[in-house]
Amino acid sequence: WRFDEHQLGTCSGMKRPYFIAAMIGYVLAVVTTYAMLIVFESAQPALLYIVPGLLIAAVITAAARGEIKALVSYSEAEDDQQEPQVTPSNNENASSEKKTPVPGTTEVGPEGKKDQ
């Protein structure tokens, strides 16, 4: 959960409140899905209950913590910019560099001809 990681500096008490709330919401949604299966005696699409369960859990947690605006305006693009960028090594043109031949050997060029 990236929002939990983003808010980690401001968390008081629990370190991952949104993750815990999402797990509770997920379990309740699965139980609701199973209950609807029994009540209607017909299979129900699980996502019909799981998605609202997760969204409601996140919104209730944000409301209780006073973070509704932060939750709604959160963007992963902000976190991606802060991650260190991997840069290619300085030897990226190594294939274009001229290699020094080993004494006593001959190299074969791309067309199969011996370089002299």
Secondary structure as UniProt FT lines:
FT   HELIX           2..6
FT   HELIX           8..10
FT   HELIX           17..40
FT   HELIX           47..65
FT   HELIX           68..73
FT   HELIX           76..82
FT   TURN            90..93
FT   HELIX           94..96
FT   TURN            103..104
FT   TURN            110..111
//
